[in-house]
Amino acid sequence: MNSWKNEQSTKLQRLKISDLLKQYGSYKLNRPLEDLTKEQAHYLIDALLTGNLEKLKEKKVLLSATNSTSLQRRISTESQSLKYRVSGGGHFYTYTNFRTSVGGKLLEYKMEGSEILYQIIEVDKEISPEVLKKYSLTIQKIEE
């Protein structure tokens, strides 16, 4: 009957939590959003909307961004991510297959009609030359 409570949180819940956490820049969640259940996400959203940060800090759901070593490790890992501009007029599935094969996250794209002009993706590590050769796309590393 209450089995939904133990299911993984929805994408919409995770997006809402991310948006709410941006309002509290000095705090971060104690675990990845993907690990939250629907019930946990529900209560977290409620607490963030009502501004009940003390309760979240007391239960160690929220951590101070400056005091958490595991959080600092996660932040430094995120800062090492690489961005690539992918173009070349390939079919939608070519872009999708490429992005999933490199574990990329879609950050931005531009289309003209049904044609993809480019995508900007973010990956955790360099894309191997073998993978670059496999796809008939133009792939450029974006230097920041």
N, C-alpha and C positions, 0 to 999 in steps of 0.2 A: 504494500500500500504506500509506504513512504520511500520506495526504492529510488525515486528521483533524487533524494537528498544526497545519496552517495555517488551519483553519476558525476562525471567530469563537468566542471563549469562550462557554460556556453561561451562562444566567441563574443557574443554581445555583452555578457557579464564581464568578461576580461577586459573588453574595450572600455566599458563604463568605469571599472576599477582603475585602469590606466589613466583615464581622463581625470578622475577624482584625485589620484595620487599626485598629479602634476600641480595641484593646488597646494600640496604640502611638500614642497621641494626638499625640505630638510629631513624627510622620512622616506623610508623604503620598506617594501614588503619583505618579510623574513624568508620567503621562498618563492619559487617561480609561480607566476599566475596559473600556468598550465596544471599545477599540482592541486589546485583548489577544487573542492566539490561544489556542486550547485548550492548546497546549504551554506557552506562556508562563504562562498561568494555573496550570497544573499545577505548574510549578517554583516559582512565587511562593507558592502555598498551602503547598507543602512547606517552603520556607524560613521562612515565617511561623510554621508549626506548630512547627518545630524551633528557633525563636528566632534564626535565622542573619541578624540584621540587618546585621552588618558586611559580609557579602558583598553584600547588597542595596544598602547605601549605597555600597560601593566601585564597583559596576557602575552606580550612579546610577539604580537602580530606585526606591529610596526617597529622598525629599528631606526635609530638615528643614523643618517648616512655617513656621519663622520666617525662613529664608534664601532662599526661592524667590519671586522677584518674579512669575513667571507663576502660581505657586500663589496668591499673595496676590491677584492679579487675579481668579483663578477663585473664590476665597473671597468677595471683595467682590461679584462678580456673583451668586453664590448667595444672598448676604444680601439682595439686591434683589428676590428672588422675592416674589410676592404669593400670598395664600391666599384662596380663595373657598369659601363654603358654598353648595352647590347642592341645591335641594329643589323640591318642587312636584308630586310624584306622577306624573312622566312615566314613560314606558316605559323599560326598561333600555337600549334602543337610543338613545333620546333622550339619556340621560345620557352614553352612550359616544360618540355622535356629537358632542355638545357638547364633551366633554373632549378628544377628538382634534382638533377644529377649532381649539381655542385652544392646543393643545400642552400640555395639562395633565397633571400627574402625580397619580394618585390617592393621597392620604395616609391617608384614613379614610372609612369609610362605616357606615351603620346600616340594617339591614333589619328588617322585621317580616313574617314569613312570606316571601312572594316579592315584597313591595313594598319599594322603596327609599325610606327616609324622608329621607335626605340623603347627600351626599358632600362631603368636604373635598378640594379640589384645589389644586395649586400651579402657578402659571404664571410665566413670565419677564417678562411685560409686562402692562400694563392690557388688559382685554378691551374691545374696541371696542363702542360703542353698537349698531352694526349687528348684531353677533353676538348681543348680549344680546337684541335684539328678535326675532331669528330663532327662538329656542327658547322653548317654553312652559314655562319653568322659573323658579323664584324663585332669583335669584343675588345673594348678598350678599358684599361684600368683608369679610374678617376683618382688623381692625386689631390689630396686635401691640404 
